[in-house]
Amino acid sequence: MLFYAGLAASPRLFGYNEDIVISNGFLELPDDISGVEVQWNYFLVWKGTELFISGNFGVGDEIRQLALTEGNEEKFTLAFPDKESVTIVSSTHRIWQYKIYESQWRQVDNFLPTNDENLDEFITKIDKNSSVVALTNLGRIFNIPNLIDMPKRVKFVDVACGFDHSIILADNGDVYSMGMGTRGQLGHGDLEDCDEPTLIEALAGLNVIQIAAGGWHNAALTNDGDVYIWGWNSSGELGVASDQKVIAVPTVVDFTTDDGDMNEPMKKVQCGNNFTICLSNEGTLWGAGCNKYGQLGRSERSSENKNFIKLPTNFGSKRIVDVICNEWGSVLNVQ
């Protein structure tokens, strides 16, 4: 079962006929929905291999299925929502862009150059900062259509993008960053920009297994269950109990409760625009940062939470097995 908290851009998705700008706690999504991603003005909805967008596109709240031209039976395997378009990878590894307000499709020209070993290469993840970023099965990164200069003997396995920067995870657990650094989001201890992937020295030697990026902040999870976080801290999204607006070096998060008990290690971290949520090994949610739109699932609509706190959830005997944060909302997978 999927549950959502945050800005409700499409009331119809929740079975409402009237506007509900803010969801009150975590609301259950219809059973036929298998995945959701959130944009400011709409939801990107998966129903198996079928893809839909749900929101107000100028003619009132509507749910629209995305399908290629008649006779084209390609299935969708990856999709990324942007404000005015959706970028999609098909089962034949082709990339398409759907212009939401024009209801038009455009196929992106093949940009993958021949590699030295002449191996089959295809896209495994797409994300976006100031341009669409793609990761391939061979561990190469593209700012579509341009190949990013790679450090020698490094294979990338994940990428996460903020507004104007990217962080990239290598297969040996190292983390690299590139893009704008004016809010400390690159993690190099300064506010300088980087045009190429640069190793985050403060995380070197740790075995990072997962990364996340919000608007101007990032988080990294190690194999020991520790969370490191850095960047812009305007709403307390770093959760490190600091009044500093910029923390330019990855800092470990303390999940100690008010009564002094240390909580269990984390297994997932996610960043929204100005909030962060962590999921523990025991299925407990922790959150920090802005809750203006209810994205932390709390009834108190505060714009700043400087510490990580346990978030209220009540799913009976069921457990939270996954969490995804986008823009101004959070999705829980409860089993």
ZAVO-630132 format. One record per residue (C-alpha): residue number from 0; x, y, z; residue in three letters; chain. Coordinates in steps of 0.5 Angstrom, whole numbers. Each point is the difference from the previous one (the first is absolute). Layout:
REM residues N
ATOM / seq / c1 / c2 / c3 / type / mol
ATOM / NUM / X / Y / Z / Ala / A
...
This chain:
REM residues 335
ATOM / seq / c1 / c2 / c3 / type / mol
ATOM / 0 / 0 / 0 / 0 / Met / A
ATOM / 1 / 2 / 7 / -2 / Leu / A
ATOM / 2 / -1 / 6 / 5 / Phe / A
ATOM / 3 / 1 / 7 / -2 / Tyr / A
ATOM / 4 / 1 / 7 / 4 / Ala / A
ATOM / 5 / 2 / 7 / -2 / Gly / A
ATOM / 6 / -3 / 5 / -6 / Leu / A
ATOM / 7 / -6 / -4 / -3 / Ala / A
ATOM / 8 / 1 / 3 / -7 / Ala / A
ATOM / 9 / -6 / -5 / -3 / Ser / A
ATOM / 10 / -6 / -1 / 5 / Pro / A
ATOM / 11 / -3 / -5 / -5 / Arg / A
ATOM / 12 / 6 / -5 / 2 / Leu / A
ATOM / 13 / -3 / 0 / 7 / Phe / A
ATOM / 14 / -7 / -1 / -2 / Gly / A
ATOM / 15 / -2 / 8 / 1 / Tyr / A
ATOM / 16 / -4 / 4 / -4 / Asn / A
ATOM / 17 / 2 / 6 / 3 / Glu / A
ATOM / 18 / 7 / 3 / 1 / Asp / A
ATOM / 19 / 4 / -2 / 6 / Ile / A
ATOM / 20 / 7 / 4 / 0 / Val / A
ATOM / 21 / 3 / -4 / 6 / Ile / A
ATOM / 22 / -1 / -7 / 2 / Ser / A
ATOM / 23 / -1 / -1 / 7 / Asn / A
ATOM / 24 / 5 / -6 / 2 / Gly / A
ATOM / 25 / 1 / -5 / -4 / Phe / A
ATOM / 26 / -6 / -2 / -5 / Leu / A
ATOM / 27 / 0 / -7 / -3 / Glu / A
ATOM / 28 / 0 / 0 / -8 / Leu / A
ATOM / 29 / -4 / -4 / -4 / Pro / A
ATOM / 30 / 1 / -8 / 0 / Asp / A
ATOM / 31 / 2 / 0 / -8 / Asp / A
ATOM / 32 / 6 / 5 / 1 / Ile / A
ATOM / 33 / 6 / -3 / 0 / Ser / A
ATOM / 34 / 5 / 6 / 0 / Gly / A
ATOM / 35 / -1 / 8 / 1 / Val / A
ATOM / 36 / 5 / 6 / -1 / Glu / A
ATOM / 37 / -2 / 7 / 2 / Val / A
ATOM / 38 / 1 / 6 / -4 / Gln / A
ATOM / 39 / -2 / 7 / 2 / Trp / A
ATOM / 40 / -6 / 0 / -4 / Asn / A
ATOM / 41 / -2 / -7 / -2 / Tyr / A
ATOM / 42 / 1 / -8 / 2 / Phe / A
ATOM / 43 / 4 / -5 / -4 / Leu / A
ATOM / 44 / -4 / -6 / 1 / Val / A
ATOM / 45 / 2 / -7 / -2 / Trp / A
ATOM / 46 / -5 / -6 / 0 / Lys / A
ATOM / 47 / 4 / -6 / -2 / Gly / A
ATOM / 48 / 4 / 2 / -7 / Thr / A
ATOM / 49 / -6 / 5 / -1 / Glu / A
ATOM / 50 / 2 / 8 / 1 / Leu / A
ATOM / 51 / -5 / 5 / 2 / Phe / A
ATOM / 52 / 1 / 8 / 2 / Ile / A
ATOM / 53 / -5 / 2 / 5 / Ser / A
ATOM / 54 / -1 / 8 / 1 / Gly / A
ATOM / 55 / -3 / 6 / -3 / Asn / A
ATOM / 56 / 3 / 2 / -7 / Phe / A
ATOM / 57 / -5 / 6 / -1 / Gly / A
ATOM / 58 / -7 / -4 / -1 / Val / A
ATOM / 59 / -1 / -2 / 7 / Gly / A
ATOM / 60 / 3 / -6 / 4 / Asp / A
ATOM / 61 / 1 / -6 / -5 / Glu / A
ATOM / 62 / 3 / -7 / 0 / Ile / A
ATOM / 63 / 4 / -1 / -7 / Arg / A
ATOM / 64 / 3 / -6 / -2 / Gln / A
ATOM / 65 / 6 / 1 / -4 / Leu / A
ATOM / 66 / 1 / -5 / -6 / Ala / A
ATOM / 67 / 4 / 1 / -6 / Leu / A
ATOM / 68 / -3 / 1 / -7 / Thr / A
ATOM / 69 / -5 / -6 / -3 / Glu / A
ATOM / 70 / 4 / -6 / -2 / Gly / A
ATOM / 71 / 6 / 1 / 5 / Asn / A
ATOM / 72 / 0 / -5 / 5 / Glu / A
ATOM / 73 / 6 / 2 / 4 / Glu / A
ATOM / 74 / -1 / -1 / 7 / Lys / A
ATOM / 75 / 3 / 5 / 5 / Phe / A
ATOM / 76 / 5 / -2 / 5 / Thr / A
ATOM / 77 / 3 / 7 / 3 / Leu / A
ATOM / 78 / -4 / 7 / 1 / Ala / A
ATOM / 79 / 2 / 6 / 3 / Phe / A
ATOM / 80 / -5 / 6 / 1 / Pro / A
ATOM / 81 / 2 / 7 / -1 / Asp / A
ATOM / 82 / -4 / 7 / 0 / Lys / A
ATOM / 83 / -2 / 0 / -7 / Glu / A
ATOM / 84 / 2 / -7 / -3 / Ser / A
ATOM / 85 / 1 / -7 / 2 / Val / A
ATOM / 86 / 7 / -4 / -2 / Thr / A
ATOM / 87 / -2 / -7 / -2 / Ile / A
ATOM / 88 / 5 / -6 / -1 / Val / A
ATOM / 89 / -4 / -6 / -4 / Ser / A
ATOM / 90 / 1 / -7 / 0 / Ser / A
ATOM / 91 / 5 / 0 / -7 / Thr / A
ATOM / 92 / 4 / 5 / 4 / His / A
ATOM / 93 / -2 / 6 / -4 / Arg / A
ATOM / 94 / -1 / 7 / 4 / Ile / A
ATOM / 95 / -7 / 4 / -1 / Trp / A
ATOM / 96 / -2 / 7 / 2 / Gln / A
ATOM / 97 / -7 / 1 / 1 / Tyr / A
ATOM / 98 / -2 / 8 / 0 / Lys / A
ATOM / 99 / -6 / 0 / 5 / Ile / A
ATOM / 100 / -4 / 6 / -2 / Tyr / A
ATOM / 101 / 1 / -1 / -7 / Glu / A
ATOM / 102 / -1 / -8 / 0 / Ser / A
ATOM / 103 / 5 / -1 / -5 / Gln / A
ATOM / 104 / 6 / -5 / 0 / Trp / A
ATOM / 105 / 7 / 1 / -2 / Arg / A
ATOM / 106 / 5 / -6 / -1 / Gln / A
ATOM / 107 / 7 / 2 / 3 / Val / A
ATOM / 108 / 6 / -2 / -5 / Asp / A
ATOM / 109 / 4 / -5 / 2 / Asn / A
ATOM / 110 / 6 / 3 / 4 / Phe / A
ATOM / 111 / 4 / -6 / 2 / Leu / A
ATOM / 112 / 7 / 0 / -3 / Pro / A
ATOM / 113 / 3 / -7 / -2 / Thr / A
ATOM / 114 / 4 / -2 / 6 / Asn / A
ATOM / 115 / 7 / -3 / 0 / Asp / A
ATOM / 116 / -2 / -8 / 1 / Glu / A
ATOM / 117 / -6 / 1 / -5 / Asn / A
ATOM / 118 / -5 / -2 / 6 / Leu / A
ATOM / 119 / -7 / 1 / 0 / Asp / A
ATOM / 120 / -2 / 6 / 4 / Glu / A
ATOM / 121 / -7 / 3 / 2 / Phe / A
ATOM / 122 / -3 / 5 / 5 / Ile / A
ATOM / 123 / -1 / -3 / 7 / Thr / A
ATOM / 124 / -2 / 6 / 3 / Lys / A
ATOM / 125 / -2 / 8 / -1 / Ile / A
ATOM / 126 / 0 / 6 / 4 / Asp / A
ATOM / 127 / 0 / 7 / -1 / Lys / A
ATOM / 128 / 3 / 7 / 2 / Asn / A
ATOM / 129 / 1 / 5 / -5 / Ser / A
ATOM / 130 / 0 / -5 / -5 / Ser / A
ATOM / 131 / -2 / -8 / -1 / Val / A
ATOM / 132 / 5 / -4 / 3 / Val / A
ATOM / 133 / 1 / -8 / -2 / Ala / A
ATOM / 134 / 4 / -5 / 4 / Leu / A
ATOM / 135 / 1 / -7 / -5 / Thr / A
ATOM / 136 / 1 / -7 / 2 / Asn / A
ATOM / 137 / 8 / 1 / -2 / Leu / A
ATOM / 138 / 0 / 5 / 6 / Gly / A
ATOM / 139 / 1 / 6 / -5 / Arg / A
ATOM / 140 / -4 / 7 / 2 / Ile / A
ATOM / 141 / -3 / 5 / -6 / Phe / A
ATOM / 142 / -2 / 7 / 1 / Asn / A
ATOM / 143 / -5 / -2 / -6 / Ile / A
ATOM / 144 / 3 / 0 / -5 / Pro / A
ATOM / 145 / 7 / 1 / 2 / Asn / A
ATOM / 146 / 5 / -5 / 4 / Leu / A
ATOM / 147 / 2 / 2 / 6 / Ile / A
ATOM / 148 / 8 / 0 / 1 / Asp / A
ATOM / 149 / 1 / -6 / 4 / Met / A
ATOM / 150 / 5 / -2 / 6 / Pro / A
ATOM / 151 / 5 / -5 / -3 / Lys / A
ATOM / 152 / -2 / -7 / 3 / Arg / A
ATOM / 153 / -7 / 2 / 3 / Val / A
ATOM / 154 / -6 / -3 / -1 / Lys / A
ATOM / 155 / -6 / 4 / 2 / Phe / A
ATOM / 156 / -7 / -4 / 2 / Val / A
ATOM / 157 / -4 / 5 / 2 / Asp / A
ATOM / 158 / -2 / 8 / -1 / Val / A
ATOM / 159 / -4 / 5 / 4 / Ala / A
ATOM / 160 / -2 / 7 / -2 / Cys / A
ATOM / 161 / -2 / 6 / 4 / Gly / A
ATOM / 162 / -1 / 7 / -4 / Phe / A
ATOM / 163 / 6 / 1 / -3 / Asp / A
ATOM / 164 / 5 / -5 / 3 / His / A
ATOM / 165 / 1 / -8 / -1 / Ser / A
ATOM / 166 / 3 / -5 / 5 / Ile / A
ATOM / 167 / 2 / -6 / -3 / Ile / A
ATOM / 168 / 2 / -7 / 4 / Leu / A
ATOM / 169 / 6 / -5 / -2 / Ala / A
ATOM / 170 / 0 / -7 / 0 / Asp / A
ATOM / 171 / 5 / 0 / 5 / Asn / A
ATOM / 172 / -4 / 4 / 5 / Gly / A
ATOM / 173 / 3 / 7 / -2 / Asp / A
ATOM / 174 / -4 / 6 / -1 / Val / A
ATOM / 175 / 1 / 6 / -5 / Tyr / A
ATOM / 176 / -4 / 6 / -1 / Ser / A
ATOM / 177 / 0 / 5 / -6 / Met / A
ATOM / 178 / -4 / 7 / -2 / Gly / A
ATOM / 179 / -1 / 6 / 4 / Met / A
ATOM / 180 / 3 / 0 / 7 / Gly / A
ATOM / 181 / -3 / 7 / 3 / Thr / A
ATOM / 182 / -4 / -3 / 6 / Arg / A
ATOM / 183 / 5 / -5 / 2 / Gly / A
ATOM / 184 / -3 / -6 / -4 / Gln / A
ATOM / 185 / 6 / -3 / -3 / Leu / A
ATOM / 186 / 3 / -2 / 7 / Gly / A
ATOM / 187 / 7 / 3 / -2 / His / A
ATOM / 188 / 0 / 5 / 6 / Gly / A
ATOM / 189 / -1 / 6 / -4 / Asp / A
ATOM / 190 / -5 / 3 / -5 / Leu / A
ATOM / 191 / 4 / -1 / -6 / Glu / A
ATOM / 192 / -3 / -3 / -7 / Asp / A
ATOM / 193 / 3 / -6 / -3 / Cys / A
ATOM / 194 / -1 / -2 / -7 / Asp / A
ATOM / 195 / 2 / -7 / 0 / Glu / A
ATOM / 196 / -1 / -6 / 5 / Pro / A
ATOM / 197 / 4 / 2 / 6 / Thr / A
ATOM / 198 / 1 / -5 / 6 / Leu / A
ATOM / 199 / -3 / 2 / 7 / Ile / A
ATOM / 200 / 6 / -1 / 4 / Glu / A
ATOM / 201 / -4 / 1 / 7 / Ala / A
ATOM / 202 / -3 / -7 / -2 / Leu / A
ATOM / 203 / 6 / -4 / -3 / Ala / A
ATOM / 204 / 1 / -6 / 4 / Gly / A
ATOM / 205 / -7 / -1 / 2 / Leu / A
ATOM / 206 / -4 / -5 / -4 / Asn / A
ATOM / 207 / -6 / 4 / -3 / Val / A
ATOM / 208 / -6 / -4 / -2 / Ile / A
ATOM / 209 / -5 / 5 / -2 / Gln / A
ATOM / 210 / -1 / 7 / -2 / Ile / A
ATOM / 211 / -5 / 5 / 0 / Ala / A
ATOM / 212 / -1 / 8 / -2 / Ala / A
ATOM / 213 / -5 / 5 / 1 / Gly / A
ATOM / 214 / 0 / 7 / -2 / Gly / A
ATOM / 215 / 6 / 2 / 3 / Trp / A
ATOM / 216 / 2 / -5 / 5 / His / A
ATOM / 217 / 2 / -7 / -1 / Asn / A
ATOM / 218 / 1 / -7 / 5 / Ala / A
ATOM / 219 / 4 / -6 / -1 / Ala / A
ATOM / 220 / -1 / -7 / 4 / Leu / A
ATOM / 221 / 6 / -4 / 2 / Thr / A
ATOM / 222 / 0 / -8 / 1 / Asn / A
ATOM / 223 / 0 / 1 / 7 / Asp / A
ATOM / 224 / -7 / 4 / 0 / Gly / A
ATOM / 225 / 3 / 7 / 1 / Asp / A
ATOM / 226 / -3 / 6 / -3 / Val / A
ATOM / 227 / 5 / 6 / -3 / Tyr / A
ATOM / 228 / -4 / 6 / -2 / Ile / A
ATOM / 229 / 3 / 7 / -3 / Trp / A
ATOM / 230 / -2 / 6 / -4 / Gly / A
ATOM / 231 / -6 / 5 / 1 / Trp / A
ATOM / 232 / -3 / 0 / 7 / Asn / A
ATOM / 233 / -5 / 6 / -1 / Ser / A
ATOM / 234 / -6 / -4 / 3 / Ser / A
ATOM / 235 / 4 / -5 / 5 / Gly / A
ATOM / 236 / 0 / -5 / -6 / Glu / A
ATOM / 237 / 7 / -3 / 3 / Leu / A
ATOM / 238 / -3 / -2 / 6 / Gly / A
ATOM / 239 / 7 / 2 / 4 / Val / A
ATOM / 240 / -3 / 5 / 5 / Ala / A
ATOM / 241 / 4 / 6 / -3 / Ser / A
ATOM / 242 / -2 / 7 / -1 / Asp / A
ATOM / 243 / 5 / 0 / -6 / Gln / A
ATOM / 244 / -3 / 1 / -7 / Lys / A
ATOM / 245 / 5 / -3 / -4 / Val / A
ATOM / 246 / 4 / -7 / 3 / Ile / A
ATOM / 247 / 5 / -1 / -6 / Ala / A
ATOM / 248 / 3 / -7 / 3 / Val / A
ATOM / 249 / -4 / -6 / 1 / Pro / A
ATOM / 250 / -2 / -1 / 7 / Thr / A
ATOM / 251 / -2 / -6 / 4 / Val / A
ATOM / 252 / -7 / 0 / 2 / Val / A
ATOM / 253 / -2 / -1 / 7 / Asp / A
ATOM / 254 / -6 / -4 / 1 / Phe / A
ATOM / 255 / 0 / 0 / 8 / Thr / A
ATOM / 256 / -7 / 1 / 3 / Thr / A
ATOM / 257 / -3 / 5 / 5 / Asp / A
ATOM / 258 / 1 / -5 / 5 / Asp / A
ATOM / 259 / 7 / -2 / -2 / Gly / A
ATOM / 260 / -1 / -7 / -3 / Asp / A
ATOM / 261 / 4 / -1 / -7 / Met / A
ATOM / 262 / -4 / -2 / -5 / Asn / A
ATOM / 263 / 1 / -6 / -5 / Glu / A
ATOM / 264 / 4 / 1 / -6 / Pro / A
ATOM / 265 / -3 / 3 / -7 / Met / A
ATOM / 266 / -1 / -4 / -6 / Lys / A
ATOM / 267 / -3 / 6 / -5 / Lys / A
ATOM / 268 / 1 / 7 / 0 / Val / A
ATOM / 269 / -4 / 5 / -5 / Gln / A
ATOM / 270 / 0 / 7 / -1 / Cys / A
ATOM / 271 / -5 / 5 / -2 / Gly / A
ATOM / 272 / 0 / 7 / -2 / Asn / A
ATOM / 273 / 2 / 3 / 7 / Asn / A
ATOM / 274 / -2 / -7 / 4 / Phe / A
ATOM / 275 / 3 / -6 / 2 / Thr / A
ATOM / 276 / -3 / -7 / 2 / Ile / A
ATOM / 277 / 4 / -6 / 2 / Cys / A
ATOM / 278 / -3 / -7 / 1 / Leu / A
ATOM / 279 / 4 / -5 / 5 / Ser / A
ATOM / 280 / 1 / -7 / 0 / Asn / A
ATOM / 281 / -6 / -1 / 5 / Glu / A
ATOM / 282 / -5 / 4 / -5 / Gly / A
ATOM / 283 / 0 / 6 / 4 / Thr / A
ATOM / 284 / 0 / 7 / -3 / Leu / A
ATOM / 285 / 4 / 6 / 2 / Trp / A
ATOM / 286 / -1 / 7 / -4 / Gly / A
ATOM / 287 / 3 / 7 / 1 / Ala / A
ATOM / 288 / -1 / 6 / -4 / Gly / A
ATOM / 289 / -6 / 4 / -3 / Cys / A
ATOM / 290 / -7 / -3 / 1 / Asn / A
ATOM / 291 / -4 / 6 / -3 / Lys / A
ATOM / 292 / -4 / -5 / -5 / Tyr / A
ATOM / 293 / 0 / -6 / 5 / Gly / A
ATOM / 294 / 5 / -3 / -3 / Gln / A
ATOM / 295 / 3 / -3 / 6 / Leu / A
ATOM / 296 / -7 / -3 / 2 / Gly / A
ATOM / 297 / 0 / 4 / 6 / Arg / A
ATOM / 298 / -7 / 4 / 2 / Ser / A
ATOM / 299 / 5 / 6 / 2 / Glu / A
ATOM / 300 / 1 / 4 / -6 / Arg / A
ATOM / 301 / 7 / 3 / 2 / Ser / A
ATOM / 302 / 5 / 3 / -5 / Ser / A
ATOM / 303 / 6 / -2 / 4 / Glu / A
ATOM / 304 / 2 / -6 / 4 / Asn / A
ATOM / 305 / 7 / 0 / 2 / Lys / A
ATOM / 306 / 1 / -7 / 3 / Asn / A
ATOM / 307 / -2 / -7 / -3 / Phe / A
ATOM / 308 / -6 / -2 / 4 / Ile / A
ATOM / 309 / -4 / -7 / -1 / Lys / A
ATOM / 310 / -6 / 1 / -5 / Leu / A
ATOM / 311 / -7 / -2 / 2 / Pro / A
ATOM / 312 / -3 / -6 / -3 / Thr / A
ATOM / 313 / -5 / -5 / 1 / Asn / A
ATOM / 314 / 0 / -6 / -4 / Phe / A
ATOM / 315 / -2 / -6 / 5 / Gly / A
ATOM / 316 / 4 / -6 / -1 / Ser / A
ATOM / 317 / 2 / 2 / -7 / Lys / A
ATOM / 318 / 7 / 3 / -1 / Arg / A
ATOM / 319 / 3 / 6 / -4 / Ile / A
ATOM / 320 / 5 / -3 / -5 / Val / A
ATOM / 321 / 2 / 6 / -4 / Asp / A
ATOM / 322 / -1 / 7 / -1 / Val / A
ATOM / 323 / 1 / 5 / -6 / Ile / A
ATOM / 324 / 0 / 8 / 1 / Cys / A
ATOM / 325 / -1 / 4 / -6 / Asn / A
ATOM / 326 / -1 / 8 / 0 / Glu / A
ATOM / 327 / -5 / 1 / 5 / Trp / A
ATOM / 328 / -3 / -7 / 2 / Gly / A
ATOM / 329 / 2 / -7 / 2 / Ser / A
ATOM / 330 / -2 / -7 / -2 / Val / A
ATOM / 331 / 0 / -6 / 5 / Leu / A
ATOM / 332 / 0 / -7 / -2 / Asn / A
ATOM / 333 / -4 / -4 / 5 / Val / A
ATOM / 334 / 0 / -7 / 0 / Gln / A
